[in-house]
Amino acid sequence: MSYPYLFPDVVRIESSGACNFKCRHCSQAQSKSGRGVMPLPLFDLLVSQLKKAPRSVRVAVLYHGGEPFLNKNLFYFIDTLKKMGASIKFNSNASLLTLVLQKEIIKHMDAMDHIVFSFDGNTIEENNYIRVNGDFESDSNNVISLLRLMEEGGCKARITVSNVRVCLEEELDLLYKEQGNVLKTPDYIKERFFMYPNVLYETNPAMRWPNYNMQESIYSLRKVDKERSGLCSVFDTITVLSNGDVVPCCYDINGAVVLGNIQQNSITSIWESATYREFRDRLSRRDLGELCKNCVLFSNEYLVQRGENW
């Protein structure tokens, strides 16, 4: 039996499938997909389809594993979606956050919007090791420059500094031993941004992405014992890659499961298609395909360090 699913009001749009980093825990860094930035005509096509969709866009996430600032049309995307009533969210590694782009953020974004800047590891040295091509000093300076401009310009966009930790096995086991345990944000991050009390922090253990190849990894795999909470975003978000492919969710950053392409069919017809309905129905029954079996929401598999030192 197939169930009706309301067209989602959260749309994830891959503004850039390319990234200038090659982070060691990221399956996109291992990928040879060659996805680039979303071309402007394709974005305009998507917008025309979204305007005809059964529900208006409430949240537009302009991120799916790549670096959004590689797309020179990013702020056109932002303006267009905000005019449709959407709030904006995206992640960035901050390395390309020039003064010009900082001023564009002040100009185009407000309290409805949210930018997440990512740094990894428990120390500056580990961050620079994990985030190949990244440099904490330079990248964090870019974020601090933005924060200063935001204060001066009265920009109220939310800023989160995100941190991913590749834990030791014992640390990971302890984290999930009792419900409610959380990883502490590393001191090097808190000390860097302490002058900006409005900055939010988020620290999570490094999960195994569904298409992450452990044979190419410097890490080991650890399955933890924890309860799964809530439904995944397959049911309330639709994700469009930079080439127009529609994939199930934010965890499929390699585009392994393609459910349609907006250049062949409208986004509404893709969502309502038999293929998409069957995918959601199977997931509802816990009849998991390869993508979902290897998703952390079902597998509980995380990356851990092979020894005490990275």
Secondary structure as UniProt FT lines:
FT   STRAND          10..13
FT   TURN            24..25
FT   HELIX           27..30
FT   HELIX           40..51
FT   STRAND          59..61
FT   HELIX           68..70
FT   TURN            72..73
FT   HELIX           74..83
FT   TURN            84..85
FT   STRAND          87..92
FT   TURN            95..96
FT   HELIX           99..108
FT   TURN            111..112
FT   STRAND          114..120
FT   HELIX           124..130
FT   TURN            132..133
FT   HELIX           136..153
FT   STRAND          158..165
FT   HELIX           169..175
FT   TURN            176..177
FT   TURN            179..180
FT   HELIX           187..192
FT   TURN            193..195
FT   TURN            197..198
FT   STRAND          200..205
FT   TURN            210..211
FT   HELIX           214..216
FT   STRAND          220..223
FT   HELIX           233..235
FT   STRAND          237..240
FT   TURN            242..243
FT   STRAND          245..247
FT   TURN            250..251
FT   TURN            253..254
FT   STRAND          260..261
FT   TURN            262..264
FT   HELIX           267..271
FT   HELIX           274..284
FT   TURN            285..286
FT   HELIX           290..293
FT   HELIX           296..299
FT   STRAND          301..304
//
